[in-house]
Amino acid sequence: MEIKGKVHQIGEEQVVGSAGTFKKRTIVIATQEQYIQYIPIDFVQDKCNILDKFKVGENVEVSVNVRGNEYNGKFYVNLNGWLIKHDGEQSATPIQTKQPAGQVPDNVSDLPF
């Protein structure tokens, strides 16, 4: 799922938990709708440093996973970010290489089906 909007706030990295090994950083995105929505998105562990190259006020597109859990009969929803890019920026795509004529790739069998 993707969320587009303007960076409203970027939080500092927090160390959470008793072991002190879980890192989390929250960014707040203001959506461009009729009524502005402020959407907090968490980046965790090795994804925290992705936010370093972004500034408040920039238009971004954030790819998120929706996570939900239950605790003591109450239900909670979190958005975990895994990719953020400037709005309109192309993401890197792998380069396709062509196979020379007459050669068959190793992962293709000779079976007709």
N, CA, C and O atoms as CSV, one atom per row, in Angstrom:
chain,resi,resn,atom,element,x,y,z
A,1,MET,N,N,0.846,-1.166,0.000
A,1,MET,CA,C,0.000,0.000,0.000
A,1,MET,C,C,0.897,1.236,0.000
A,1,MET,O,O,1.936,1.257,0.660
A,2,GLU,N,N,0.492,2.258,-0.740
A,2,GLU,CA,C,1.275,3.493,-0.810
A,2,GLU,C,C,0.471,4.665,-0.257
A,2,GLU,O,O,-0.745,4.748,-0.436
A,3,ILE,N,N,1.171,5.556,0.408
A,3,ILE,CA,C,0.570,6.772,0.943
A,3,ILE,C,C,1.369,7.945,0.404
A,3,ILE,O,O,2.591,7.996,0.547
A,4,LYS,N,N,0.664,8.899,-0.225
A,4,LYS,CA,C,1.313,10.091,-0.755
A,4,LYS,C,C,0.933,11.286,0.103
A,4,LYS,O,O,-0.198,11.396,0.578
A,5,GLY,N,N,1.888,12.169,0.292
A,5,GLY,CA,C,1.612,13.380,1.043
A,5,GLY,C,C,2.876,14.169,1.286
A,5,GLY,O,O,3.914,13.920,0.674
A,6,LYS,N,N,2.770,15.128,2.191
A,6,LYS,CA,C,3.880,16.011,2.523
A,6,LYS,C,C,4.411,15.629,3.898
A,6,LYS,O,O,3.634,15.366,4.816
A,7,VAL,N,N,5.733,15.599,4.043
A,7,VAL,CA,C,6.345,15.275,5.333
A,7,VAL,C,C,5.991,16.383,6.323
A,7,VAL,O,O,6.337,17.546,6.116
A,8,HIS,N,N,5.310,16.016,7.384
A,8,HIS,CA,C,4.909,16.973,8.417
A,8,HIS,C,C,5.896,16.970,9.582
A,8,HIS,O,O,6.189,18.010,10.172
A,9,GLN,N,N,6.403,15.776,9.900
A,9,GLN,CA,C,7.314,15.645,11.044
A,9,GLN,C,C,8.148,14.386,10.879
A,9,GLN,O,O,7.661,13.374,10.375
A,10,ILE,N,N,9.410,14.447,11.305
A,10,ILE,CA,C,10.283,13.272,11.325
A,10,ILE,C,C,10.826,13.145,12.737
A,10,ILE,O,O,11.504,14.042,13.237
A,11,GLY,N,N,10.522,12.024,13.373
A,11,GLY,CA,C,10.954,11.816,14.748
A,11,GLY,C,C,12.385,11.308,14.842
A,11,GLY,O,O,12.976,10.856,13.862
A,12,GLU,N,N,12.916,11.397,16.047
A,12,GLU,CA,C,14.246,10.862,16.331
A,12,GLU,C,C,14.153,9.338,16.493
A,12,GLU,O,O,13.086,8.795,16.778
A,13,GLU,N,N,15.273,8.675,16.309
A,13,GLU,CA,C,15.330,7.228,16.505
A,13,GLU,C,C,15.145,6.909,17.983
A,13,GLU,O,O,15.761,7.535,18.846
A,14,GLN,N,N,14.291,5.928,18.264
A,14,GLN,CA,C,14.034,5.497,19.638
A,14,GLN,C,C,14.448,4.045,19.787
A,14,GLN,O,O,14.260,3.237,18.877
A,15,VAL,N,N,15.015,3.721,20.948
A,15,VAL,CA,C,15.327,2.336,21.273
A,15,VAL,C,C,14.241,1.874,22.227
A,15,VAL,O,O,14.028,2.472,23.282
A,16,VAL,N,N,13.547,0.792,21.841
A,16,VAL,CA,C,12.372,0.325,22.568
A,16,VAL,C,C,12.618,-1.088,23.081
A,16,VAL,O,O,13.340,-1.859,22.448
A,17,GLY,N,N,12.033,-1.433,24.208
A,17,GLY,CA,C,12.100,-2.785,24.749
A,17,GLY,C,C,13.124,-2.923,25.850
A,17,GLY,O,O,14.031,-2.101,25.984
A,18,SER,N,N,12.972,-3.962,26.628
A,18,SER,CA,C,13.855,-4.180,27.774
A,18,SER,C,C,15.284,-4.543,27.349
A,18,SER,O,O,16.240,-4.210,28.049
A,19,ALA,N,N,15.430,-5.216,26.220
A,19,ALA,CA,C,16.766,-5.609,25.757
A,19,ALA,C,C,17.502,-4.440,25.101
A,19,ALA,O,O,18.722,-4.485,24.945
A,20,GLY,N,N,16.774,-3.404,24.719
A,20,GLY,CA,C,17.395,-2.247,24.100
A,20,GLY,C,C,17.935,-2.489,22.709
A,20,GLY,O,O,18.880,-1.825,22.284
A,21,THR,N,N,17.342,-3.441,21.989
A,21,THR,CA,C,17.847,-3.768,20.657
A,21,THR,C,C,16.863,-3.417,19.545
A,21,THR,O,O,17.221,-3.491,18.370
A,22,PHE,N,N,15.647,-3.040,19.884
A,22,PHE,CA,C,14.637,-2.724,18.872
A,22,PHE,C,C,14.624,-1.226,18.618
A,22,PHE,O,O,14.369,-0.440,19.531
A,23,LYS,N,N,14.902,-0.823,17.364
A,23,LYS,CA,C,14.940,0.588,17.000
A,23,LYS,C,C,13.692,0.949,16.201
A,23,LYS,O,O,13.183,0.151,15.414
A,24,LYS,N,N,13.210,2.177,16.424
A,24,LYS,CA,C,12.002,2.641,15.754
A,24,LYS,C,C,12.127,4.141,15.495
A,24,LYS,O,O,12.675,4.883,16.311
A,25,ARG,N,N,11.610,4.570,14.346
A,25,ARG,CA,C,11.581,5.989,14.018
A,25,ARG,C,C,10.262,6.268,13.301
A,25,ARG,O,O,9.864,5.517,12.410
A,26,THR,N,N,9.589,7.343,13.688
A,26,THR,CA,C,8.267,7.652,13.151
A,26,THR,C,C,8.322,8.907,12.289
A,26,THR,O,O,8.955,9.900,12.645
A,27,ILE,N,N,7.648,8.837,11.150
A,27,ILE,CA,C,7.469,9.989,10.277
A,27,ILE,C,C,5.967,10.239,10.187
A,27,ILE,O,O,5.180,9.293,10.156
A,28,VAL,N,N,5.570,11.503,10.144
A,28,VAL,CA,C,4.160,11.854,10.007
A,28,VAL,C,C,3.968,12.493,8.644
A,28,VAL,O,O,4.639,13.464,8.295
A,29,ILE,N,N,3.035,11.929,7.876
A,29,ILE,CA,C,2.720,12.406,6.533
A,29,ILE,C,C,1.369,13.105,6.573
A,29,ILE,O,O,0.399,12.560,7.100
A,30,ALA,N,N,1.303,14.316,6.015
A,30,ALA,CA,C,0.041,15.045,5.878
A,30,ALA,C,C,-0.491,14.778,4.473
A,30,ALA,O,O,0.130,15.166,3.483
A,31,THR,N,N,-1.642,14.114,4.394
A,31,THR,CA,C,-2.203,13.780,3.090
A,31,THR,C,C,-2.844,15.011,2.471
A,31,THR,O,O,-3.251,15.933,3.178
A,32,GLN,N,N,-2.930,15.020,1.162
A,32,GLN,CA,C,-3.474,16.158,0.416
A,32,GLN,C,C,-4.928,15.881,0.042
A,32,GLN,O,O,-5.251,15.752,-1.139
A,33,GLU,N,N,-5.789,15.790,1.022
A,33,GLU,CA,C,-7.211,15.556,0.791
A,33,GLU,C,C,-7.982,16.811,1.147
A,33,GLU,O,O,-7.393,17.827,1.518
A,34,GLN,N,N,-9.317,16.740,1.033
A,34,GLN,CA,C,-10.130,17.898,1.391
A,34,GLN,C,C,-9.845,18.323,2.832
A,34,GLN,O,O,-9.674,19.509,3.118
A,35,TYR,N,N,-9.797,17.349,3.727
A,35,TYR,CA,C,-9.418,17.580,5.116
A,35,TYR,C,C,-8.106,16.856,5.347
A,35,TYR,O,O,-8.038,15.636,5.198
A,36,ILE,N,N,-7.071,17.586,5.707
A,36,ILE,CA,C,-5.743,17.007,5.872
A,36,ILE,C,C,-5.767,15.930,6.944
A,36,ILE,O,O,-6.305,16.129,8.033
A,37,GLN,N,N,-5.178,14.787,6.620
A,37,GLN,CA,C,-5.024,13.687,7.567
A,37,GLN,C,C,-3.548,13.568,7.898
A,37,GLN,O,O,-2.702,13.603,7.004
A,38,TYR,N,N,-3.234,13.427,9.180
A,38,TYR,CA,C,-1.855,13.259,9.617
A,38,TYR,C,C,-1.644,11.784,9.933
A,38,TYR,O,O,-2.201,11.261,10.898
A,39,ILE,N,N,-0.839,11.118,9.114
A,39,ILE,CA,C,-0.659,9.671,9.182
A,39,ILE,C,C,0.725,9.356,9.744
A,39,ILE,O,O,1.727,9.633,9.084
A,40,PRO,N,N,0.807,8.773,10.970
A,40,PRO,CA,C,2.111,8.360,11.497
A,40,PRO,C,C,2.514,7.003,10.918
A,40,PRO,O,O,1.713,6.070,10.877
A,41,ILE,N,N,3.754,6.912,10.476
A,41,ILE,CA,C,4.276,5.676,9.888
A,41,ILE,C,C,5.584,5.341,10.587
A,41,ILE,O,O,6.472,6.187,10.688
A,42,ASP,N,N,5.705,4.114,11.069
A,42,ASP,CA,C,6.908,3.664,11.769
A,42,ASP,C,C,7.871,2.984,10.808
A,42,ASP,O,O,7.470,2.163,9.984
A,43,PHE,N,N,9.145,3.336,10.923
A,43,PHE,CA,C,10.229,2.626,10.250
A,43,PHE,C,C,11.038,1.964,11.356
A,43,PHE,O,O,11.407,2.623,12.328
A,44,VAL,N,N,11.319,0.673,11.223
A,44,VAL,CA,C,11.968,-0.064,12.308
A,44,VAL,C,C,13.282,-0.697,11.858
A,44,VAL,O,O,13.523,-0.938,10.675
A,45,GLN,N,N,14.120,-0.953,12.869
A,45,GLN,CA,C,15.412,-1.619,12.708
A,45,GLN,C,C,16.276,-0.947,11.638
A,45,GLN,O,O,16.565,0.245,11.745
A,46,ASP,N,N,16.690,-1.686,10.614
A,46,ASP,CA,C,17.601,-1.147,9.602
A,46,ASP,C,C,16.933,-0.148,8.667
A,46,ASP,O,O,17.627,0.493,7.878
A,47,LYS,N,N,15.620,0.010,8.725
A,47,LYS,CA,C,14.907,0.966,7.879
A,47,LYS,C,C,14.914,2.376,8.469
A,47,LYS,O,O,14.538,3.320,7.775
A,48,CYS,N,N,15.330,2.549,9.724
A,48,CYS,CA,C,15.326,3.863,10.383
A,48,CYS,C,C,16.165,4.889,9.625
A,48,CYS,O,O,15.766,6.046,9.496
A,49,ASN,N,N,17.314,4.472,9.128
A,49,ASN,CA,C,18.217,5.441,8.482
A,49,ASN,C,C,17.743,5.872,7.100
A,49,ASN,O,O,18.321,6.794,6.524
A,50,ILE,N,N,16.716,5.241,6.552
A,50,ILE,CA,C,16.156,5.649,5.265
A,50,ILE,C,C,15.631,7.084,5.352
A,50,ILE,O,O,15.661,7.822,4.367
A,51,LEU,N,N,15.154,7.470,6.526
A,51,LEU,CA,C,14.535,8.786,6.692
A,51,LEU,C,C,15.535,9.932,6.728
A,51,LEU,O,O,15.134,11.095,6.664
A,52,ASP,N,N,16.825,9.635,6.828
A,52,ASP,CA,C,17.850,10.676,6.943
A,52,ASP,C,C,17.875,11.645,5.761
A,52,ASP,O,O,18.208,12.817,5.941
A,53,LYS,N,N,17.534,11.185,4.565
A,53,LYS,CA,C,17.641,12.048,3.387
A,53,LYS,C,C,16.366,12.847,3.094
A,53,LYS,O,O,16.264,13.480,2.043
A,54,PHE,N,N,15.398,12.824,4.008
A,54,PHE,CA,C,14.149,13.549,3.797
A,54,PHE,C,C,14.011,14.692,4.791
A,54,PHE,O,O,14.547,14.643,5.898
A,55,LYS,N,N,13.274,15.733,4.370
A,55,LYS,CA,C,13.091,16.922,5.191
A,55,LYS,C,C,11.607,17.260,5.291
A,55,LYS,O,O,10.813,16.887,4.428
A,56,VAL,N,N,11.249,17.966,6.347
A,56,VAL,CA,C,9.880,18.436,6.531
A,56,VAL,C,C,9.504,19.323,5.345
A,56,VAL,O,O,10.290,20.170,4.919
A,57,GLY,N,N,8.295,19.120,4.818
A,57,GLY,CA,C,7.792,19.917,3.704
A,57,GLY,C,C,7.929,19.262,2.349
A,57,GLY,O,O,7.324,19.732,1.385
A,58,GLU,N,N,8.710,18.184,2.236
A,58,GLU,CA,C,8.888,17.510,0.947
A,58,GLU,C,C,7.694,16.610,0.653
A,58,GLU,O,O,7.113,16.012,1.559
A,59,ASN,N,N,7.333,16.522,-0.638
A,59,ASN,CA,C,6.285,15.603,-1.070
A,59,ASN,C,C,6.903,14.227,-1.268
A,59,ASN,O,O,7.919,14.078,-1.947
A,60,VAL,N,N,6.268,13.216,-0.658
A,60,VAL,CA,C,6.812,11.862,-0.690
A,60,VAL,C,C,5.722,10.843,-0.982
A,60,VAL,O,O,4.528,11.125,-0.891
A,61,GLU,N,N,6.179,9.655,-1.334
A,61,GLU,CA,C,5.322,8.481,-1.458
A,61,GLU,C,C,5.946,7.395,-0.595
A,61,GLU,O,O,7.112,7.043,-0.772
A,62,VAL,N,N,5.158,6.865,0.344
A,62,VAL,CA,C,5.658,5.878,1.297
A,62,VAL,C,C,4.950,4.549,1.058
A,62,VAL,O,O,3.721,4.498,1.003
A,63,SER,N,N,5.721,3.478,0.918
A,63,SER,CA,C,5.160,2.127,0.826
A,63,SER,C,C,5.100,1.553,2.231
A,63,SER,O,O,6.093,1.567,2.959
A,64,VAL,N,N,3.925,1.043,2.612
A,64,VAL,CA,C,3.720,0.567,3.977
A,64,VAL,C,C,3.074,-0.812,3.990
A,64,VAL,O,O,2.421,-1.231,3.035
A,65,ASN,N,N,3.278,-1.492,5.098
A,65,ASN,CA,C,2.538,-2.710,5.422
A,65,ASN,C,C,1.638,-2.370,6.600
A,65,ASN,O,O,2.064,-1.694,7.537
A,66,VAL,N,N,0.390,-2.838,6.555
A,66,VAL,CA,C,-0.549,-2.608,7.642
A,66,VAL,C,C,-0.418,-3.761,8.614
A,66,VAL,O,O,-0.511,-4.926,8.227
A,67,ARG,N,N,-0.201,-3.435,9.880
A,67,ARG,CA,C,-0.045,-4.439,10.930
A,67,ARG,C,C,-1.108,-4.201,12.002
A,67,ARG,O,O,-1.403,-3.059,12.354
A,68,GLY,N,N,-1.667,-5.265,12.503
A,68,GLY,CA,C,-2.659,-5.161,13.562
A,68,GLY,C,C,-2.398,-6.200,14.637
A,68,GLY,O,O,-1.893,-7.288,14.363
A,69,ASN,N,N,-2.753,-5.842,15.868
A,69,ASN,CA,C,-2.620,-6.810,16.955
A,69,ASN,C,C,-3.668,-6.540,18.026
A,69,ASN,O,O,-4.361,-5.523,18.000
A,70,GLU,N,N,-3.767,-7.463,18.957
A,70,GLU,CA,C,-4.717,-7.364,20.058
A,70,GLU,C,C,-3.941,-7.427,21.354
A,70,GLU,O,O,-3.025,-8.236,21.500
A,71,TYR,N,N,-4.311,-6.566,22.302
A,71,TYR,CA,C,-3.680,-6.573,23.611
A,71,TYR,C,C,-4.749,-6.250,24.645
A,71,TYR,O,O,-5.355,-5.179,24.610
A,72,ASN,N,N,-4.976,-7.181,25.565
A,72,ASN,CA,C,-5.973,-7.017,26.627
A,72,ASN,C,C,-7.350,-6.644,26.087
A,72,ASN,O,O,-8.024,-5.775,26.639
A,73,GLY,N,N,-7.762,-7.299,25.013
A,73,GLY,CA,C,-9.096,-7.081,24.467
A,73,GLY,C,C,-9.233,-5.847,23.589
A,73,GLY,O,O,-10.326,-5.570,23.095
A,74,LYS,N,N,-8.164,-5.106,23.384
A,74,LYS,CA,C,-8.207,-3.937,22.511
A,74,LYS,C,C,-7.369,-4.204,21.268
A,74,LYS,O,O,-6.374,-4.927,21.316
A,75,PHE,N,N,-7.782,-3.620,20.176
A,75,PHE,CA,C,-7.119,-3.853,18.906
A,75,PHE,C,C,-6.389,-2.594,18.454
A,75,PHE,O,O,-6.886,-1.480,18.616
A,76,TYR,N,N,-5.201,-2.790,17.883
A,76,TYR,CA,C,-4.342,-1.697,17.475
A,76,TYR,C,C,-3.883,-1.911,16.040
A,76,TYR,O,O,-3.693,-3.045,15.601
A,77,VAL,N,N,-3.706,-0.810,15.312
A,77,VAL,CA,C,-3.233,-0.854,13.935
A,77,VAL,C,C,-1.976,0.015,13.831
A,77,VAL,O,O,-1.930,1.124,14.362
A,78,ASN,N,N,-0.970,-0.500,13.149
A,78,ASN,CA,C,0.260,0.245,12.893
A,78,ASN,C,C,0.561,0.190,11.407
A,78,ASN,O,O,0.255,-0.792,10.731
A,79,LEU,N,N,1.162,1.253,10.914
A,79,LEU,CA,C,1.667,1.269,9.546
A,79,LEU,C,C,3.177,1.199,9.617
A,79,LEU,O,O,3.816,2.077,10.197
A,80,ASN,N,N,3.754,0.160,9.032
A,80,ASN,CA,C,5.208,-0.012,9.011
A,80,ASN,C,C,5.723,0.323,7.624
A,80,ASN,O,O,5.381,-0.338,6.644
A,81,GLY,N,N,6.549,1.356,7.551
A,81,GLY,CA,C,7.127,1.766,6.279
A,81,GLY,C,C,8.312,0.900,5.905
A,81,GLY,O,O,9.085,0.481,6.766
A,82,TRP,N,N,8.450,0.636,4.622
A,82,TRP,CA,C,9.605,-0.136,4.152
A,82,TRP,C,C,10.285,0.525,2.960
A,82,TRP,O,O,11.374,0.117,2.558
A,83,LEU,N,N,9.634,1.563,2.384
A,83,LEU,CA,C,10.235,2.305,1.285
A,83,LEU,C,C,9.648,3.704,1.284
A,83,LEU,O,O,8.444,3.875,1.473
A,84,ILE,N,N,10.493,4.708,1.073
A,84,ILE,CA,C,10.025,6.078,0.933
A,84,ILE,C,C,10.819,6.724,-0.179
A,84,ILE,O,O,12.034,6.551,-0.271
A,85,LYS,N,N,10.126,7.472,-1.026
A,85,LYS,CA,C,10.798,8.167,-2.122
A,85,LYS,C,C,10.113,9.510,-2.336
A,85,LYS,O,O,8.952,9.701,-1.975
A,86,HIS,N,N,10.855,10.429,-2.928
A,86,HIS,CA,C,10.263,11.713,-3.276
A,86,HIS,C,C,9.160,11.464,-4.294
A,86,HIS,O,O,9.325,10.645,-5.198
A,87,ASP,N,N,8.044,12.159,-4.157
A,87,ASP,CA,C,6.904,11.959,-5.054
A,87,ASP,C,C,7.329,12.202,-6.492
A,87,ASP,O,O,7.881,13.256,-6.811
A,88,GLY,N,N,7.076,11.237,-7.355
A,88,GLY,CA,C,7.464,11.334,-8.758
A,88,GLY,C,C,8.792,10.687,-9.071
A,88,GLY,O,O,9.120,10.495,-10.241
A,89,GLU,N,N,9.572,10.342,-8.046
A,89,GLU,CA,C,10.875,9.701,-8.234
A,89,GLU,C,C,10.669,8.260,-8.663
A,89,GLU,O,O,9.826,7.553,-8.111
A,90,GLN,N,N,11.431,7.835,-9.634
A,90,GLN,CA,C,11.350,6.456,-10.092
A,90,GLN,C,C,12.164,5.566,-9.175
A,90,GLN,O,O,13.284,5.915,-8.802
A,91,SER,N,N,11.611,4.414,-8.804
A,91,SER,CA,C,12.389,3.476,-7.998
A,91,SER,C,C,13.287,2.669,-8.919
A,91,SER,O,O,12.986,2.484,-10.098
A,92,ALA,N,N,14.378,2.198,-8.374
A,92,ALA,CA,C,15.336,1.421,-9.163
A,92,ALA,C,C,14.723,0.102,-9.576
A,92,ALA,O,O,14.109,-0.584,-8.758
A,93,THR,N,N,14.884,-0.259,-10.837
A,93,THR,CA,C,14.389,-1.542,-11.324
A,93,THR,C,C,15.566,-2.350,-11.838
A,93,THR,O,O,16.506,-1.791,-12.403
A,94,PRO,N,N,15.524,-3.663,-11.646
A,94,PRO,CA,C,16.635,-4.480,-12.126
A,94,PRO,C,C,16.729,-4.441,-13.643
A,94,PRO,O,O,15.712,-4.387,-14.335
A,95,ILE,N,N,17.934,-4.468,-14.149
A,95,ILE,CA,C,18.169,-4.442,-15.596
A,95,ILE,C,C,18.022,-5.858,-16.140
A,95,ILE,O,O,18.623,-6.803,-15.629
A,96,GLN,N,N,17.215,-5.985,-17.182
A,96,GLN,CA,C,17.018,-7.277,-17.823
A,96,GLN,C,C,18.124,-7.474,-18.862
A,96,GLN,O,O,18.396,-6.581,-19.665
A,97,THR,N,N,18.744,-8.626,-18.840
A,97,THR,CA,C,19.762,-8.923,-19.841
A,97,THR,C,C,19.190,-9.925,-20.827
A,97,THR,O,O,18.455,-10.840,-20.456
A,98,LYS,N,N,19.542,-9.734,-22.085
A,98,LYS,CA,C,19.067,-10.658,-23.116
A,98,LYS,C,C,20.039,-11.816,-23.235
A,98,LYS,O,O,21.250,-11.645,-23.090
A,99,GLN,N,N,19.501,-12.988,-23.498
A,99,GLN,CA,C,20.286,-14.197,-23.691
A,99,GLN,C,C,20.761,-14.222,-25.148
A,99,GLN,O,O,19.956,-13.999,-26.052
A,100,PRO,N,N,22.039,-14.486,-25.393
A,100,PRO,CA,C,22.510,-14.581,-26.789
A,100,PRO,C,C,21.747,-15.659,-27.543
A,100,PRO,O,O,21.351,-16.672,-26.966
A,101,ALA,N,N,21.543,-15.432,-28.841
A,101,ALA,CA,C,20.806,-16.386,-29.674
A,101,ALA,C,C,21.458,-17.755,-29.619
A,101,ALA,O,O,22.681,-17.880,-29.684
A,102,GLY,N,N,20.627,-18.778,-29.497
A,102,GLY,CA,C,21.137,-20.140,-29.491
A,102,GLY,C,C,21.476,-20.675,-28.111
A,102,GLY,O,O,21.720,-21.874,-27.973
A,103,GLN,N,N,21.501,-19.840,-27.091
A,103,GLN,CA,C,21.802,-20.301,-25.733
A,103,GLN,C,C,20.524,-20.338,-24.915
A,103,GLN,O,O,19.675,-19.452,-25.016
A,104,VAL,N,N,20.404,-21.373,-24.108
A,104,VAL,CA,C,19.240,-21.534,-23.249
A,104,VAL,C,C,19.678,-21.283,-21.804
A,104,VAL,O,O,20.686,-21.835,-21.363
A,105,PRO,N,N,18.939,-20.465,-21.071
A,105,PRO,CA,C,19.305,-20.233,-19.675
A,105,PRO,C,C,19.281,-21.523,-18.867
A,105,PRO,O,O,18.561,-22.459,-19.217
A,106,ASP,N,N,20.057,-21.583,-17.792
A,106,ASP,CA,C,20.162,-22.784,-16.962
A,106,ASP,C,C,18.841,-23.166,-16.316
A,106,ASP,O,O,18.617,-24.346,-16.045
A,107,ASN,N,N,17.958,-22.210,-16.060
A,107,ASN,CA,C,16.730,-22.509,-15.331
A,107,ASN,C,C,15.588,-22.955,-16.245
A,107,ASN,O,O,14.463,-23.115,-15.773
A,108,VAL,N,N,15.846,-23.161,-17.539
A,108,VAL,CA,C,14.820,-23.605,-18.468
A,108,VAL,C,C,15.102,-25.054,-18.830
A,108,VAL,O,O,16.211,-25.402,-19.234
A,109,SER,N,N,14.086,-25.893,-18.682
A,109,SER,CA,C,14.289,-27.312,-19.006
A,109,SER,C,C,13.923,-27.568,-20.465
A,109,SER,O,O,13.357,-26.707,-21.140
A,110,ASP,N,N,14.253,-28.755,-20.931
A,110,ASP,CA,C,13.954,-29.147,-22.313
A,110,ASP,C,C,12.561,-29.737,-22.449
A,110,ASP,O,O,12.154,-30.132,-23.542
A,111,LEU,N,N,11.821,-29.799,-21.334
A,111,LEU,CA,C,10.486,-30.382,-21.384
A,111,LEU,C,C,9.513,-29.448,-22.100
A,111,LEU,O,O,9.603,-28.229,-21.952
A,112,PRO,N,N,8.588,-30.009,-22.873
A,112,PRO,CA,C,7.658,-29.157,-23.636
A,112,PRO,C,C,6.538,-28.556,-22.791
A,112,PRO,O,O,5.693,-27.850,-23.342
A,113,PHE,N,N,6.491,-28.794,-21.514
A,113,PHE,CA,C,5.416,-28.238,-20.667
A,113,PHE,C,C,5.964,-27.604,-19.446
A,113,PHE,O,O,5.205,-27.088,-18.625
